[in-house]
Amino acid sequence: MTLPPPILDIQHATVYRGDSLVFSDFSFVLQGGEHAAIVGPNGAGKSTLLKVLTGEVHPLALDETRMRLFGKECWNVWDVRKKLGIVSYDLQRDYLICAEGRTVVLSGFYASNDTYDHQAFTRDQVGRADEVMRELGIESFATRVFGHLSTGEQRRFLLGRALVYDPPVLVLDEPTSGLDLKSCFQYLDLVRAQIHKGKTVVLVTHHLHEIPPEIDRVIFLKGGKVVADSRKSALLCNDHISTLFDRPIMLAQANGWYQALPGLS
C-alpha cells in the first residue's frame, strides 16, 4: 500500500514574525492520513506553524531549509486550498459580520471574506454549499446574517466554508474556544463525523478536552521547539503535561477524552 505524501515537511527552518524569531533550525513532519494534535501554551509557536502551513508566513530562504507541502516544494495556492480546509479563531474574528450564512459557505470556493459581485458560482457549487449546510445542521440559518448568529453557529458555518471543496485535510485552530458545553460537544461530534468519513484532522490547541479519541498522535510545542512527539497515551499524563505548562496539572480521562484539572502544588 502506497502511503500518501506528508501534508507538511519542514526541515531546518528559520521563521520570523515581524522582528521576533519564532523558529530556529526547526524540523517537523506531518504525515498524510495521520490525525494529530499540536498542543502547547500561548507563545509556543502554534499560530506561526499554522500560518506556515497556510502559506501566510514563510521560512527564510536558507541553503539548509527545505519545505514541502503535499510532497511538493513548489505549489499553486489554489490547489492547496482544495486540499486543506482551515477553521481558525482569526478567521471567525475577522469575518464580515454582514455576510449571510449561505455566502459564508460559498466564500470557501474563493477563500474570501464574504462573496463579491465579480465572483461567479455554478449551480453545482451552490448545490454543494446547500449540501454542506444540511450536513452540519445549519440550513435553516442560510439567510441569517453572520453577525447575528451565535458563536457556535458561526463556527459551524466556517466549518462549512472549509468543507465546500471536500478537502482531504481539515486544520482546526482551538475549535471550541468560546463555546458553551452544548455547542462544544455538538461541534466535536461534527469533527468526529468528518474523521469517520475519511478526512485527516489536524488540531491546534491548548485545551485537552478538544482532542477527540480518534486522534492518537500528539505533538508538544514549547518555545518554538517540538519538545515531545508520541502517541497520546504516552504524552497525556500528569508529569508531561505539567512540564509543558510549567505548573502542576492532573488529568482526568473517560471514554477516550481527557480533561485537565489543577494539580497539587
C-alpha positions as CSV (number, residue, x, y, z in Angstrom):
1,M,0.0,0.0,0.0
2,T,1.4,3.4,-1.1
3,L,1.4,5.9,1.7
4,P,0.3,9.5,0.9
5,P,3.0,12.1,0.9
6,P,3.4,14.2,4.1
7,I,1.0,17.1,4.4
8,L,3.8,19.2,5.7
9,D,7.5,18.5,5.7
10,I,9.7,21.3,7.1
11,Q,13.5,20.8,7.6
12,H,15.9,23.2,9.3
13,A,13.6,26.2,9.0
14,T,14.1,29.7,10.5
15,V,10.9,31.7,10.8
16,Y,10.3,35.2,12.0
17,R,7.0,37.0,12.8
18,G,8.0,40.7,12.3
19,D,11.2,41.2,14.2
20,S,10.6,38.2,16.5
21,L,12.4,34.9,15.9
22,V,9.8,32.1,16.4
23,F,11.6,29.0,15.0
24,S,15.3,28.4,14.6
25,D,16.5,25.2,12.8
26,F,13.0,23.9,13.1
27,S,12.1,20.5,11.6
28,F,8.7,18.9,11.6
29,V,6.8,16.3,9.5
30,L,3.0,15.9,9.5
31,Q,2.2,12.7,7.7
32,G,-0.7,12.3,5.3
33,G,-3.6,10.3,6.7
34,E,-2.5,10.8,10.3
35,H,-4.7,12.6,12.7
36,A,-2.6,14.8,15.0
37,A,-3.0,17.3,17.8
38,I,-0.4,20.1,18.2
39,V,-0.5,21.2,21.9
40,G,1.3,23.9,23.7
41,P,1.0,27.0,25.9
42,N,0.4,30.5,24.5
43,G,3.6,31.8,22.8
44,A,4.7,28.3,21.9
45,G,4.6,28.9,18.1
46,K,1.3,27.1,17.4
47,S,-0.2,30.0,15.4
48,T,3.0,30.6,13.5
49,L,3.2,26.9,12.5
50,L,-0.4,27.2,11.3
51,K,0.4,30.2,9.2
52,V,3.4,28.4,7.7
53,L,1.0,25.6,6.8
54,T,-1.4,28.0,5.1
55,G,1.3,30.0,3.4
56,E,0.7,33.2,5.3
57,V,4.3,33.1,6.8
58,H,7.3,31.7,5.0
59,P,10.7,30.4,6.4
60,L,13.8,32.3,5.5
61,A,15.3,31.1,2.2
62,L,18.4,29.5,3.6
63,D,20.5,26.8,1.9
64,E,19.7,24.1,4.6
65,T,16.0,24.9,4.6
66,R,13.5,22.6,2.9
67,M,9.8,22.8,2.9
68,R,7.3,20.5,1.1
69,L,3.5,20.8,1.1
70,F,1.7,17.6,0.0
71,G,5.0,16.4,-1.4
72,K,5.8,19.4,-3.5
73,E,8.4,22.2,-2.9
74,C,6.5,24.5,-5.3
75,W,2.8,24.5,-5.3
76,N,-0.2,26.5,-6.5
77,V,-2.0,28.2,-3.7
78,W,-5.4,27.4,-5.2
79,D,-4.5,23.7,-5.5
80,V,-3.5,23.7,-1.8
81,R,-6.8,25.4,-0.8
82,K,-8.7,22.5,-2.4
83,K,-6.7,20.0,-0.2
84,L,-6.7,22.0,3.0
85,G,-9.8,23.2,4.9
86,I,-8.9,25.6,7.7
87,V,-11.1,27.0,10.5
88,S,-9.3,29.4,12.8
89,Y,-10.1,31.9,15.6
90,D,-8.6,34.7,13.4
91,L,-10.9,33.8,10.6
92,Q,-14.0,34.0,12.8
93,R,-12.9,37.2,14.4
94,D,-12.2,38.9,11.1
95,Y,-15.1,37.6,9.0
96,L,-17.5,40.2,7.8
97,I,-20.5,40.3,10.1
98,C,-22.9,41.4,7.4
99,A,-22.4,38.2,5.3
100,E,-25.3,35.8,5.0
101,G,-24.9,32.2,6.1
102,R,-25.0,30.7,2.6
103,T,-22.5,33.2,1.3
104,V,-20.1,32.3,4.2
105,V,-20.1,28.7,2.9
106,L,-19.8,29.8,-0.7
107,S,-16.9,32.0,0.0
108,G,-14.8,28.9,0.6
109,F,-14.6,28.4,-3.2
110,Y,-12.6,31.7,-3.4
111,A,-11.1,31.7,0.1
112,S,-12.6,35.1,0.5
113,N,-14.2,37.0,3.4
114,D,-17.9,37.0,2.1
115,T,-18.7,36.8,-1.6
116,Y,-18.5,39.6,-4.1
117,D,-20.2,40.7,-7.4
118,H,-17.2,39.6,-9.6
119,Q,-17.3,36.0,-8.2
120,A,-19.4,33.5,-10.1
121,F,-20.8,30.3,-8.7
122,T,-22.1,27.4,-10.7
123,R,-25.3,25.5,-9.9
124,D,-23.1,22.6,-8.7
125,Q,-21.2,24.9,-6.3
126,V,-24.5,26.3,-4.9
127,G,-25.8,22.8,-4.6
128,R,-22.6,21.7,-2.8
129,A,-23.0,24.6,-0.3
130,D,-26.6,23.6,0.4
131,E,-25.5,20.0,0.9
132,V,-22.8,21.0,3.4
133,M,-25.2,23.2,5.3
134,R,-27.7,20.3,5.6
135,E,-24.8,18.0,6.8
136,L,-23.9,20.5,9.5
137,G,-27.5,21.2,10.6
138,I,-27.3,24.9,9.7
139,E,-29.5,25.1,6.5
140,S,-32.3,26.9,8.5
141,F,-29.8,29.8,9.1
142,A,-28.8,30.1,5.4
143,T,-30.2,33.7,5.1
144,R,-29.3,34.8,8.7
145,V,-26.6,37.5,8.9
146,F,-23.3,36.1,10.3
147,G,-23.1,38.8,13.0
148,H,-26.5,37.7,14.3
149,L,-25.5,34.1,14.7
150,S,-24.3,32.5,18.0
151,T,-20.6,31.7,18.3
152,G,-21.4,28.0,17.8
153,E,-23.5,28.7,14.7
154,Q,-20.7,30.9,13.3
155,R,-18.2,28.2,13.9
156,R,-20.3,25.7,12.0
157,F,-20.7,28.0,9.0
158,L,-16.9,28.5,8.9
159,L,-16.5,24.7,9.1
160,G,-18.9,24.5,6.1
161,R,-16.7,27.1,4.3
162,A,-13.8,24.8,4.9
163,L,-15.7,21.7,3.6
164,V,-17.1,23.0,0.3
165,Y,-14.1,21.7,-1.7
166,D,-14.4,18.4,0.2
167,P,-10.7,18.7,1.1
168,P,-8.8,15.6,2.4
169,V,-7.3,17.5,5.4
170,L,-9.0,19.7,8.0
171,V,-7.0,22.0,10.2
172,L,-8.8,23.3,13.3
173,D,-7.4,26.0,15.5
174,E,-8.8,25.9,19.0
175,P,-12.1,24.7,17.6
176,T,-14.3,25.0,20.7
177,S,-12.9,28.3,22.1
178,G,-15.8,30.5,23.3
179,L,-18.5,27.8,23.0
180,D,-20.8,26.6,25.8
181,L,-20.8,22.9,26.7
182,K,-23.7,22.0,24.4
183,S,-22.2,23.8,21.4
184,C,-18.7,22.4,22.3
185,F,-20.0,18.8,22.3
186,Q,-22.1,19.4,19.1
187,Y,-19.1,20.8,17.3
188,L,-16.8,18.0,18.4
189,D,-19.4,15.5,17.2
190,L,-19.2,17.2,13.7
191,V,-15.4,16.9,13.7
192,R,-15.5,13.2,14.6
193,A,-18.1,12.7,11.8
194,Q,-15.5,14.1,9.4
195,I,-12.8,11.8,10.7
196,H,-15.2,8.8,10.2
197,K,-15.8,10.0,6.6
198,G,-12.0,9.6,6.0
199,K,-10.7,13.2,6.4
200,T,-7.4,13.8,8.1
201,V,-7.8,16.2,11.1
202,V,-5.0,18.3,12.5
203,L,-5.9,20.1,15.7
204,V,-4.0,23.1,17.1
205,T,-4.9,23.8,20.7
206,H,-4.0,24.2,24.4
207,H,-7.3,22.7,25.5
208,L,-7.0,19.0,26.0
209,H,-10.8,18.4,26.0
210,E,-10.8,19.3,22.3
211,I,-8.8,16.2,21.3
212,P,-11.2,13.5,20.0
213,P,-10.5,9.9,20.8
214,E,-9.7,9.3,17.1
215,I,-6.6,11.5,17.3
216,D,-3.6,9.4,18.5
217,R,-0.5,11.5,17.7
218,V,0.2,14.4,20.0
219,I,3.0,16.9,19.4
220,F,4.1,19.2,22.3
221,L,5.3,22.6,21.1
222,K,7.0,25.0,23.5
223,G,9.3,28.0,23.0
224,G,9.4,27.4,19.2
225,K,10.6,23.8,19.6
226,V,9.0,20.4,19.4
227,V,9.7,19.1,22.9
228,A,7.8,15.8,22.6
229,D,6.1,13.8,19.8
230,S,4.5,10.5,20.5
231,R,1.2,8.6,20.9
232,K,-1.4,10.3,23.0
233,S,-1.3,7.6,25.7
234,A,2.4,8.2,26.2
235,L,2.2,12.0,26.4
236,L,-1.1,12.9,28.1
237,C,-0.1,12.1,31.7
238,N,0.3,14.3,34.8
239,D,4.1,14.7,34.6
240,H,4.4,15.5,30.9
241,I,1.5,18.0,30.8
242,S,2.7,19.7,34.0
243,T,6.1,20.2,32.5
244,L,4.7,21.5,29.2
245,F,2.6,24.2,31.0
246,D,5.0,24.8,33.9
247,R,2.5,24.1,36.7
248,P,1.1,21.1,38.5
249,I,-1.7,19.6,36.4
250,M,-3.8,16.4,36.9
251,L,-5.5,14.7,34.1
252,A,-8.9,13.0,34.1
253,Q,-9.8,10.5,31.4
254,A,-13.1,9.0,30.3
255,N,-14.2,7.3,27.1
256,G,-11.0,8.3,25.2
257,W,-11.4,12.0,26.2
258,Y,-9.0,14.0,28.5
259,Q,-9.6,16.9,30.8
260,A,-7.0,19.0,32.7
261,L,-7.5,19.8,36.4
262,P,-5.4,21.9,38.8
263,G,-2.8,19.7,40.4
264,L,-1.4,19.9,44.0
265,S,1.4,22.4,44.4
